[in-house]
């Protein structure tokens, strides 16, 4: 009865808010930024609770958007859950210093069950012994919580409460008593927490941008630096929004020979806002520093063609931005308007390559690079329009290196991202089965513990991942494990995606197997959509790492492949001994092959040319090693070109002997060769007929002339697809039109 009365008073309570005295943000003055429960700024020992139902539902699991696990061997709960046998329940946060608390955001448990807190009281203390519950003049002030397990609900205080400790005292709940939360508060001025804050750079805008604001921002950067920037669109989203990109280079309008192309992309998931803002800040930074003649930035801009795409999923960006940073859930704007996760929506080329490798078909029958796309790609409704636009963009530029920014973890993931599907090879059952508990177990594998396939360039990918993670200010700190697990996802801030969270059809695997570009995923933090007051800190964490990673595009060898006349050869294959993955030259004949320092045997092949092999040495100094190739026409290609020369009545005179070296075969010679061949085929046919009628064997002597041809010549003259056996003798041979001519040796 008391709870019902409290609920009625809460519904009729007026909403009047007073701003905190120590407000830390100019927008929404009544709301302080989060303390950092979701982002892990608040450490595990700052939580305590009345009880826990299990060890994997400990108070440390009460972070907003915490993701649980159903893996029985690595169980971790998706919330804090109290012991149901207790009568009094509370959850406590220690801010470690006096703070003006202004609000609370709550969420239910991440699971298949609908477990969430419906209402609660708030109490505050300065010593964790004497507590004061917020009172409305008649009784304790009741706050309404959640009505489902996923949607975050914010309750703001009528006036800030100055204290060090806060307690949430649940009063009613659905299912089990489980909750996740974030607390809003402003530390007092002069607080030690404020002393280490980053001073923002004056010319950078640290704010979250809506889609329209993002486009306006990119146009302003372009107008400020028109000589080195250009804006273009990759295509349209499901709702018709442009997927905007900016290219920054000394000559931004076109690809220059010898200049590698690099890309940073973000916003594959619309609620992962940190990457989007880092890309926008990077645009502004490069423009400003280039104008100020920063020598390092000038080398980057003039030596690399840089493509920056802040939002690959603009429809999701619009949805997440409308929800806001604090109330944007784990999946708000994650998918496209049509329900696709763009990052894992690319054609699965991995299993095609791996099956061919298992059958010994690579690289002679199946290439180890530039795997062909499915024929129905354009009409395939399971591929998002955004994904098709990205694929077209990837193919239209000779990208060498790239990274996509994501969120929800703090780690760099490198390919392969996928595990091999062994269902069609007899390793597992093809049909779905149910386990002994009646749940759909999906595909059952007889070898579930198989090691993932190792990418051919694993050592290079590990270096690229380390180059970013080690330069990032906090990514290699794994004292408390990963954002959602009890242990770190990888060492030194990097991890192989297939060993961590394998997915099929990833953007990274597709880029590696279908293009020349080496791509990684960079997860920038536990909080996908941090408060904008955190953006200055995030920029300082990532700025140097972004530059260092971009500089890796010049690691390895580079060069131009030409013929002996100096013409560039497009689509030539560049192979490195010991690495089963090739790259190809661009339309301008230039190539780049990322490699770690060492000595490599490099072979270049092109259709119609003889292969050339060189030893290329990659040193430890900055810059790629120049290793160019000049290819000569192959012997067979020269043979095929000689009849064309003859048909044009061109004569090349040998200056020593004085006779024609490439004279046309006379008409009489052609006639005699034709008659000799017809006679021989007729004799062979007669021999076959006699043997079929069991006649005594006979010996036939074929008249020979000086013009009798050899077997290799016969097969060459008859043309590909014609048979020289009696069974292949047809009238078409009699009327054969001799297109090719033979030199008079």
ZALUMSE-563376 format. One record per residue (C-alpha): residue in one letter; x, y, z. Coordinates in steps of 0.05 Angstrom, whole numbers, padded with zeros to 5 digits, always signed. Last residue first. Layout:
N
aXYZ/...
***
This chain:
745
x+01271-00431-01824/x+01218-00403-01869/x+01174-00372-01816/x+01104-00401-01809/x+01038-00366-01823/x+00974-00365-01782/x+00904-00355-01810/x+00902-00417-01851/x+00829-00425-01869/x+00811-00497-01861/x+00765-00522-01915/x+00792-00592-01914/x+00795-00591-01838/x+00722-00570-01834/x+00705-00632-01872/x+00720-00673-01812/x+00778-00714-01784/x+00773-00718-01709/x+00767-00793-01707/x+00829-00798-01749/x+00869-00762-01694/x+00897-00691-01704/x+00840-00659-01665/x+00820-00586-01671/x+00804-00547-01605/x+00863-00499-01611/x+00886-00489-01682/x+00902-00539-01735/x+00968-00504-01748/x+00992-00509-01676/x+00974-00582-01668/x+01008-00599-01733/x+01071-00557-01716/x+01080-00595-01651/x+01075-00660-01689/x+01126-00641-01741/x+01110-00620-01812/x+01129-00653-01876/x+01155-00598-01923/x+01214-00637-01948/x+01164-00687-01975/x+01139-00751-01948/x+01094-00802-01977/x+01060-00841-01922/x+01080-00913-01920/x+01026-00960-01900/x+01037-01025-01864/x+00980-01073-01862/x+00949-01110-01805/x+00905-01168-01824/x+00833-01147-01826/x+00794-01150-01761/x+00740-01102-01788/x+00757-01049-01734/x+00831-01054-01750/x+00817-01040-01823/x+00776-00978-01806/x+00831-00950-01761/x+00885-00961-01814/x+00841-00926-01865/x+00832-00866-01819/x+00908-00861-01809/x+00918-00862-01884/x+00866-00807-01893/x+00900-00764-01840/x+00968-00771-01874/x+00940-00753-01942/x+00904-00691-01914/x+00969-00668-01881/x+01010-00675-01943/x+00957-00638-01985/x+00955-00580-01936/x+01031-00573-01933/x+01035-00574-02009/x+00981-00519-02014/x+01015-00475-01962/x+01082-00482-01998/x+01050-00462-02064/x+01019-00400-02032/x+01087-00379-02007/x+01101-00371-01934/x+01113-00297-01919/x+01184-00276-01905/x+01206-00264-01833/x+01282-00268-01837/x+01285-00242-01909/x+01354-00251-01941/x+01418-00211-01939/x+01457-00259-01897/x+01487-00207-01850/x+01437-00149-01852/x+01379-00196-01841/x+01321-00161-01874/x+01256-00151-01836/x+01197-00151-01884/x+01128-00123-01867/x+01073-00148-01913/x+01019-00132-01859/x+01001-00204-01857/x+01072-00219-01838/x+01071-00174-01777/x+01006-00205-01754/x+01036-00273-01765/x+01094-00253-01719/x+01050-00232-01659/x+01032-00302-01638/x+01106-00321-01637/x+01123-00260-01596/x+01071-00278-01545/x+01099-00348-01541/x+01168-00321-01529/x+01143-00274-01473/x+01145-00199-01482/x+01194-00166-01435/x+01178-00139-01366/x+01210-00079-01332/x+01203-00081-01256/x+01208-00030-01199/x+01231-00041-01127/x+01235+00023-01087/x+01238+00008-01012/x+01182+00040-00972/x+01196+00097-00924/x+01223+00101-00854/x+01287+00062-00838/x+01283-00009-00814/x+01301-00039-00882/x+01262-00077-00934/x+01307-00112-00984/x+01281-00132-01052/x+01311-00192-01089/x+01285-00193-01160/x+01244-00239-01204/x+01217-00225-01273/x+01161-00263-01307/x+01158-00264-01384/x+01102-00222-01411/x+01037-00237-01448/x+00995-00237-01385/x+01033-00206-01328/x+01078-00235-01274/x+01122-00201-01222/x+01166-00241-01175/x+01194-00217-01108/x+01247-00254-01068/x+01247-00218-01001/x+01300-00194-00952/x+01275-00167-00886/x+01237-00111-00852/x+01161-00124-00848/x+01122-00121-00913/x+01066-00080-00944/x+01067-00087-01020/x+01053-00025-01060/x+01040-00023-01135/x+01045+00024-01194/x+01025+00006-01265/x+00977+00065-01275/x+00917+00019-01276/x+00940-00006-01208/x+00987-00065-01199/x+00965-00129-01165/x+00977-00160-01097/x+00994-00232-01079/x+00980-00275-01018/x+01015-00340-01001/x+01075-00308-00968/x+01139-00350-00972/x+01163-00320-01037/x+01130-00253-01051/x+01085-00246-01111/x+01066-00184-01150/x+01013-00197-01203/x+01005-00148-01261/x+00937-00115-01264/x+00961-00055-01304/x+01026-00053-01342/x+01055+00017-01350/x+01086+00034-01418/x+01162+00045-01417/x+01176+00010-01484/x+01207-00049-01448/x+01142-00060-01410/x+01128-00027-01343/x+01115-00046-01271/x+01123+00012-01222/x+01148+00008-01150/x+01134-00002-01077/x+01164-00044-01022/x+01149-00050-00947/x+01125+00002-00897/x+01100+00066-00929/x+01027+00053-00909/x+01054+00047-00838/x+01052+00124-00833/x+00977+00121-00826/x+00983+00079-00763/x+01031+00129-00732/x+00984+00187-00748/x+00922+00153-00720/x+00961+00131-00657/x+00985+00203-00646/x+00913+00229-00645/x+00880+00171-00609/x+00887+00184-00534/x+00889+00259-00541/x+00825+00257-00582/x+00790+00213-00531/x+00807+00264-00476/x+00777+00320-00518/x+00716+00277-00533/x+00700+00262-00460/x+00658+00326-00450/x+00617+00301-00509/x+00588+00246-00467/x+00609+00178-00494/x+00571+00140-00548/x+00603+00071-00554/x+00627+00069-00482/x+00675+00010-00475/x+00728+00043-00518/x+00760+00056-00586/x+00753-00011-00621/x+00800-00009-00681/x+00783-00059-00737/x+00837-00075-00787/x+00845-00070-00863/x+00900-00090-00912/x+00880-00065-00980/x+00900-00100-01045/x+00828-00120-01060/x+00784-00182-01059/x+00815-00226-01005/x+00842-00172-00957/x+00782-00125-00965/x+00733-00182-00957/x+00767-00206-00893/x+00765-00136-00863/x+00693-00121-00883/x+00669-00184-00849/x+00630-00239-00884/x+00627-00288-00826/x+00640-00271-00753/x+00689-00296-00701/x+00691-00262-00632/x+00760-00272-00601/x+00798-00327-00637/x+00771-00306-00706/x+00783-00232-00688/x+00858-00241-00675/x+00872-00195-00617/x+00910-00132-00600/x+00916-00089-00537/x+00984-00116-00516/x+00953-00185-00504/x+00883-00203-00525/x+00810-00204-00503/x+00830-00187-00432/x+00799-00230-00378/x+00735-00226-00338/x+00694-00205-00398/x+00652-00145-00418/x+00699-00086-00424/x+00763-00127-00426/x+00807-00144-00368/x+00817-00104-00304/x+00892-00093-00311/x+00889-00092-00388/x+00925-00028-00402/x+00947-00035-00475/x+00892+00011-00500/x+00907+00069-00453/x+00949+00123-00489/x+00943+00095-00559/x+01014+00087-00587/x+01018+00014-00566/x+00949-00002-00596/x+00962+00032-00662/x+01030+00003-00681/x+01011-00062-00647/x+00955-00073-00696/x+01000-00059-00756/x+01053-00105-00727/x+01003-00161-00717/x+00978-00152-00788/x+01049-00158-00814/x+01062-00222-00775/x+00995-00250-00798/x+01007-00237-00872/x+00983-00305-00897/x+00924-00304-00849/x+00923-00361-00800/x+00861-00405-00805/x+00827-00413-00738/x+00848-00471-00693/x+00798-00527-00690/x+00763-00533-00622/x+00694-00548-00649/x+00717-00612-00684/x+00654-00655-00689/x+00614-00594-00705/x+00541-00584-00689/x+00505-00531-00729/x+00451-00495-00690/x+00440-00517-00618/x+00366-00503-00617/x+00346-00511-00545/x+00310-00573-00520/x+00352-00583-00458/x+00385-00646-00486/x+00411-00607-00545/x+00372-00595-00609/x+00398-00607-00678/x+00402-00564-00740/x+00420-00601-00803/x+00486-00604-00838/x+00522-00646-00787/x+00596-00638-00778/x+00665-00651-00806/x+00641-00682-00871/x+00670-00627-00915/x+00605-00589-00927/x+00597-00572-00854/x+00667-00547-00845/x+00652-00472-00846/x+00721-00443-00832/x+00724-00390-00778/x+00720-00317-00795/x+00754-00252-00774/x+00821-00269-00806/x+00841-00216-00795/x+00862-00163-00743/x+00827-00135-00682/x+00852-00073-00644/x+00827-00066-00573/x+00785-00022-00527/x+00715-00051-00530/x+00644-00028-00545/x+00664+00015-00604/x+00683+00014-00678/x+00734+00050-00721/x+00751+00021-00789/x+00823+00017-00811/x+00858+00022-00878/x+00920+00005-00918/x+00938-00001-00992/x+00877+00027-01028/x+00881+00027-01103/x+00814+00064-01112/x+00752+00043-01152/x+00747-00027-01123/x+00738-00004-01051/x+00686+00047-01072/x+00644-00005-01108/x+00647-00050-01047/x+00627+00008-01002/x+00567+00024-01046/x+00546-00049-01046/x+00550-00050-00970/x+00508+00012-00963/x+00455-00019-01009/x+00453-00078-00961/x+00469-00148-00987/x+00414-00199-00972/x+00373-00172-01031/x+00424-00201-01081/x+00411-00166-01148/x+00478-00130-01152/x+00517-00188-01122/x+00486-00242-01167/x+00551-00264-01200/x+00586-00274-01133/x+00651-00235-01129/x+00717-00263-01154/x+00775-00273-01104/x+00825-00217-01114/x+00881-00257-01081/x+00904-00329-01070/x+00884-00347-01141/x+00850-00414-01155/x+00878-00461-01207/x+00953-00452-01197/x+00950-00414-01131/x+00919-00451-01096/x+00885-00514-01121/x+00913-00561-01069/x+00845-00587-01048/x+00850-00557-00978/x+00872-00491-01008/x+00811-00490-01054/x+00766-00501-00993/x+00802-00445-00957/x+00794-00396-01014/x+00720-00407-01023/x+00711-00409-00948/x+00741-00340-00940/x+00703-00305-00996/x+00640-00293-00955/x+00606-00235-00990/x+00601-00173-00945/x+00547-00162-00892/x+00589-00170-00829/x+00609-00097-00821/x+00544-00071-00850/x+00499-00101-00796/x+00435-00102-00836/x+00364-00085-00812/x+00337-00047-00873/x+00347+00020-00839/x+00418-00001-00824/x+00437-00034-00759/x+00471-00007-00697/x+00426+00054-00694/x+00407+00038-00622/x+00438-00031-00610/x+00475-00020-00544/x+00428+00035-00522/x+00430+00109-00537/x+00402+00142-00474/x+00467+00175-00449/x+00494+00197-00516/x+00429+00220-00547/x+00368+00183-00573/x+00363+00230-00634/x+00437+00218-00647/x+00427+00143-00648/x+00372+00145-00701/x+00409+00195-00745/x+00473+00156-00742/x+00437+00092-00760/x+00412+00124-00824/x+00482+00152-00837/x+00514+00083-00837/x+00584+00092-00867/x+00593+00154-00825/x+00660+00190-00816/x+00693+00171-00883/x+00764+00197-00890/x+00806+00182-00953/x+00880+00201-00950/x+00923+00203-01014/x+00992+00197-00985/x+01058+00234-00998/x+01035+00307-01000/x+00987+00301-00941/x+01032+00257-00898/x+01095+00297-00912/x+01059+00362-00897/x+01033+00333-00832/x+01103+00318-00809/x+01130+00386-00831/x+01075+00426-00795/x+01068+00483-00844/x+01012+00521-00807/x+00966+00508-00867/x+00982+00434-00862/x+00969+00436-00787/x+00900+00466-00797/x+00877+00419-00853/x+00905+00357-00820/x+00873+00374-00753/x+00805+00391-00783/x+00802+00325-00820/x+00827+00288-00759/x+00772+00319-00716/x+00720+00292-00764/x+00752+00223-00762/x+00755+00224-00686/x+00683+00246-00682/x+00659+00188-00724/x+00702+00139-00685/x+00673+00161-00619/x+00601+00158-00643/x+00590+00083-00645/x+00514+00090-00645/x+00508+00089-00721/x+00544+00023-00731/x+00590+00025-00791/x+00602+00095-00767/x+00676+00100-00781/x+00725+00096-00838/x+00799+00114-00843/x+00829+00103-00912/x+00897+00103-00947/x+00919+00110-01019/x+00992+00102-01038/x+01025+00154-01084/x+01071+00124-01137/x+01032+00150-01196/x+00983+00203-01173/x+00910+00186-01162/x+00863+00243-01178/x+00825+00303-01149/x+00862+00308-01083/x+00929+00331-01111/x+00970+00346-01049/x+00923+00301-01012/x+00861+00299-00968/x+00800+00260-00993/x+00734+00271-00957/x+00677+00222-00956/x+00601+00227-00949/x+00553+00169-00950/x+00495+00209-00980/x+00427+00200-00948/x+00373+00166-00990/x+00337+00128-00934/x+00370+00062-00952/x+00437+00097-00956/x+00464+00131-01019/x+00531+00126-01053/x+00605+00135-01038/x+00597+00211-01040/x+00651+00263-01053/x+00687+00319-01017/x+00755+00346-01038/x+00814+00371-00998/x+00885+00396-01010/x+00875+00461-01049/x+00807+00476-01018/x+00834+00481-00947/x+00785+00526-00909/x+00728+00514-00958/x+00738+00438-00951/x+00740+00443-00875/x+00674+00482-00877/x+00643+00431-00924/x+00662+00374-00877/x+00629+00411-00819/x+00566+00424-00858/x+00561+00350-00874/x+00571+00332-00801/x+00520+00383-00778/x+00469+00352-00825/x+00484+00282-00798/x+00483+00304-00726/x+00550+00322-00696/x+00576+00307-00626/x+00621+00361-00598/x+00694+00376-00589/x+00707+00427-00644/x+00782+00437-00656/x+00813+00507-00666/x+00826+00521-00592/x+00858+00454-00574/x+00823+00427-00512/x+00859+00427-00445/x+00860+00355-00422/x+00837+00341-00351/x+00890+00320-00301/x+00871+00370-00247/x+00796+00356-00250/x+00798+00289-00213/x+00840+00321-00158/x+00779+00365-00142/x+00791+00439-00147/x+00720+00451-00169/x+00673+00397-00142/x+00662+00335-00185/x+00599+00338-00227/x+00552+00278-00228/x+00511+00231-00272/x+00507+00158-00251/x+00504+00099-00300/x+00465+00034-00289/x+00454-00040-00299/x+00402-00078-00261/x+00378-00146-00236/x+00324-00164-00184/x+00295-00226-00218/x+00230-00224-00257/x+00202-00154-00258/x+00222-00107-00202/x+00197-00066-00144/x+00230-00027-00088/x+00303-00024-00108/x+00349+00018-00062/x+00402+00055-00103/x+00457+00081-00058/x+00503+00140-00071/x+00568+00157-00036/x+00610+00221-00037/x+00557+00273-00027/x+00528+00338-00054/x+00457+00327-00081/x+00437+00366-00143/x+00366+00392-00147/x+00303+00362-00177/x+00344+00300-00191/x+00344+00269-00260/x+00317+00199-00275/x+00343+00168-00340/x+00316+00104-00371/x+00359+00059-00415/x+00319+00012-00460/x+00343-00060-00457/x+00307-00098-00401/x+00238-00070-00407/x+00193-00024-00366/x+00251+00008-00329/x+00256+00052-00268/x+00207+00099-00234/x+00236+00139-00178/x+00204+00143-00109/x+00219+00202-00063/x+00217+00181+00009/x+00157+00209+00047/x+00118+00273+00059/x+00165+00330+00044/x+00191+00301-00022/x+00249+00262+00010/x+00314+00238-00020/x+00342+00186+00028/x+00397+00207+00076/x+00447+00155+00098/x+00493+00150+00157/x+00547+00097+00150/x+00577+00105+00081/x+00617+00166+00104/x+00590+00223+00061/x+00522+00193+00048/x+00466+00192-00003/x+00402+00152-00013/x+00360+00141-00076/x+00295+00101-00076/x+00275+00051-00130/x+00222+00031-00181/x+00214-00019-00238/x+00279-00057-00233/x+00293-00105-00291/x+00294-00179-00310/x+00259-00198-00375/x+00297-00263-00389/x+00336-00275-00453/x+00395-00238-00423/x+00425-00169-00415/x+00394-00148-00348/x+00354-00085-00342/x+00375-00012-00350/x+00383+00048-00305/x+00407+00120-00315/x+00415+00162-00252/x+00416+00237-00242/x+00446+00301-00215/x+00499+00281-00164/x+00544+00338-00142/x+00607+00303-00123/x+00651+00299-00061/x+00707+00250-00072/x+00717+00175-00080/x+00654+00169-00122/x+00635+00107-00082/x+00574+00073-00113/x+00526+00029-00074/x+00472-00021-00093/x+00416-00039-00044/x+00371-00096-00026/x+00335-00113+00039/x+00295-00178+00045/x+00349-00227+00023/x+00329-00294-00006/x+00328-00267-00078/x+00403-00254-00077/x+00414-00192-00119/x+00432-00189-00192/x+00484-00143-00222/x+00479-00144-00297/x+00496-00183-00361/x+00528-00241-00324/x+00592-00275-00342/x+00601-00349-00354/x+00665-00372-00387/x+00656-00447-00391/x+00581-00442-00392/x+00582-00394-00450/x+00516-00356-00445/x+00552-00289-00439/x+00530-00221-00414/x+00538-00152-00444/x+00544-00090-00400/x+00503-00034-00432/x+00507+00008-00367/x+00554-00023-00316/x+00525-00068-00262/x+00573-00126-00274/x+00622-00101-00221/x+00566-00112-00169/x+00574-00188-00178/x+00528-00227-00224/x+00583-00276-00243/x+00593-00293-00170/x+00520-00313-00164/x+00457-00283-00133/x+00495-00224-00106/x+00485-00187-00040/x+00476-00119-00006/x+00520-00086-00059/x+00588-00054-00069/x+00621-00017-00126/x+00682+00029-00124/x+00728-00032-00124/x+00710-00045-00197/x+00738+00021-00223/x+00697+00080-00247/x+00731+00102-00312/x+00703+00036-00339/x+00667+00072-00397/x+00600+00048-00372/x+00612+00070-00300/x+00644+00134-00322/x+00619+00188-00275/x+00570+00209-00329/x+00569+00282-00349/x+00529+00333-00309/x+00458+00351-00329/x+00423+00414-00307/x+00463+00457-00354/x+00438+00421-00415/x+00495+00448-00456/x+00552+00489-00426/x+00585+00429-00393/x+00621+00421-00327/x+00568+00450-00280/x+00598+00463-00211/x+00538+00498-00180/x+00491+00446-00206/x+00429+00471-00244/x+00362+00467-00210/x+00307+00424-00239/x+00232+00429-00233/x+00189+00369-00253/x+00127+00371-00210/x+00108+00307-00173/x+00041+00278-00194/x+00069+00211-00218/x+00115+00206-00159/x+00058+00218-00110/x+00019+00160-00142/x+00080+00115-00139/x+00091+00131-00066/x+00019+00113-00051/x+00026+00047-00088/x+00090+00032-00050/x+00057+00048+00017/x+00000+00000+00000/
***
